[in-house]
């Protein structure tokens, strides 16, 4: 049997797509459920915050199998979401500047293409900067590993 070399980045990307896609589908369903219960803009904002928190946890634990967490990771991830939002918005604004009345198919093609590019960039940033384990720099001394518990106590006088 031929064994193919391990592709951790490809596997992480596949997990990233599944987790992100699952959260996206759940968010879409939640938006439909909240329709009429509150203004659409409020529902969208609420779902965006909750889905970003959920996706960040899933990406950390499942996509990147990282032990990093906390508010700093969530803020960094939220920043990547904001950049992706700006990118897809800019793509749609550019489309409407070039073609004032695009077809729905053209608009969706531009949006989905921009979303795919933004998602790939987000994956790269999350993998390289957010969920990576920090390594000591060249001028940083690594702390020694703790020794086993001592059975006696030394007292200095």
C-alpha positions in Angstrom: 0.0 0.0 0.0 1.3 3.5 -0.9 1.2 6.0 1.9 0.8 9.6 0.8 2.6 12.3 2.7 0.7 14.0 5.5 -0.9 17.3 4.4 -1.7 19.1 7.7 -2.6 22.4 6.0 -5.0 20.7 3.5 -6.7 18.8 6.4 -6.9 22.0 8.5 -8.4 23.8 5.5 -11.0 21.1 5.0 -12.0 21.3 8.6 -12.0 25.1 8.4 -14.5 24.9 5.4 -16.7 22.4 7.2 -16.8 24.3 10.4 -17.3 27.7 8.8 -19.8 26.3 6.3 -21.8 24.6 9.1 -21.9 27.8 11.2 -22.9 29.8 8.0 -25.8 27.4 7.4 -26.9 27.5 11.0 -26.7 31.3 10.9 -28.8 31.4 7.8 -31.4 29.3 9.5 -31.4 31.4 12.6 -31.9 34.5 10.5 -35.0 33.0 8.9 -36.3 32.0 12.4 -35.8 35.6 13.7 -37.5 37.2 10.8 -40.4 39.2 12.1 -39.3 38.7 15.8 -37.0 41.7 15.5 -35.7 44.1 12.8 -33.6 42.3 10.2 -30.6 44.5 10.9 -30.7 43.7 14.6 -31.1 40.0 13.9 -28.2 40.0 11.5 -25.9 41.9 13.9 -26.8 39.5 16.7 -26.3 36.4 14.6 -23.0 37.8 13.2 -21.6 38.2 16.8 -22.8 34.8 18.0 -21.7 33.0 14.9 -18.3 34.7 15.0 -17.8 33.6 18.6 -18.9 30.1 17.8 -16.8 29.8 14.6 -13.8 31.1 16.4 -14.1 28.4 19.1 -14.7 25.7 16.4 -11.8 26.8 14.3 -9.5 26.9 17.3 -10.5 23.5 18.6 -11.4 21.6 15.4 -9.8 23.3 12.4 -6.5 24.2 13.9 -6.5 21.9 16.9 -5.0 24.7 19.0 -5.0 25.2 22.7 -5.1 29.0 22.4 -8.3 30.7 23.4 -9.6 33.7 25.3 -10.8 37.1 24.4 -7.6 38.1 22.5 -8.1 35.2 20.1 -11.8 36.2 19.7 -10.8 39.8 19.0 -8.2 38.8 16.4 -10.7 36.5 14.7 -13.3 39.3 14.7 -10.8 41.6 13.0 -10.4 39.0 10.2 -14.2 38.8 9.9 -14.3 42.7 9.6 -11.6 42.7 6.9 -13.5 39.9 5.0 -16.7 41.9 5.3 -14.9 45.1 3.9 -13.4 43.0 1.1 -16.8 41.5 0.0 -18.5 44.9 0.3 -15.8 46.5 -1.8 -16.2 43.8 -4.5 -19.9 44.5 -4.7 -19.4 48.2 -4.7 -16.9 47.9 -7.5 -19.3 45.6 -9.5 -22.1 48.2 -9.1 -19.7 51.0 -10.2 -18.8 49.1 -13.3 -22.2 47.7 -14.0 -25.1 49.7 -12.4 -27.7 47.0 -12.8 -26.0 43.6 -12.7 -28.0 40.4 -12.9 -28.6 38.5 -9.7 -26.3 35.7 -11.1 -23.5 38.2 -11.7 -23.9 39.7 -8.3 -23.9 36.3 -6.6 -20.8 35.2 -8.7 -18.9 38.4 -7.6 -20.0 38.0 -4.0 -19.2 34.2 -3.8 -15.9 34.7 -5.5 -14.9 37.5 -3.1 -16.1 35.4 -0.2 -14.0 32.5 -1.3 -10.9 34.7 -1.6 -11.6 36.3 1.7 -12.1 32.9 3.3 -8.8 31.6 2.0 -7.0 34.7 3.3 -8.8 34.4 6.6 -7.7 30.8 6.9 -4.1 31.8 6.2 -4.2 34.6 8.8 -5.9 32.5 11.5 -3.5 29.6 10.9 -0.3 31.7 10.8 -1.0 34.4 13.3 -4.0 33.7 15.6 -4.0 30.0 16.3 -0.2 29.4 16.1 1.8 28.6 19.2 4.2 31.4 20.0 7.9 30.4 19.8 10.5 32.1 21.8 12.5 34.7 19.8 16.3 34.6 19.3 16.9 36.8 22.4 14.3 35.1 24.6 15.4 32.4 27.0 13.1 29.5 27.4 12.0 28.9 31.0 13.3 25.7 32.5 10.8 22.9 32.9 9.6 22.6 36.5 11.3 20.0 38.6 9.4 17.2 40.4 8.0 18.2 43.8 10.8 18.3 46.4 10.4 16.3 49.5 12.4 18.7 51.7 12.5 22.5 52.2 15.7 24.4 52.5 15.7 27.4 54.8 18.2 30.2 54.3 19.4 32.1 57.4 
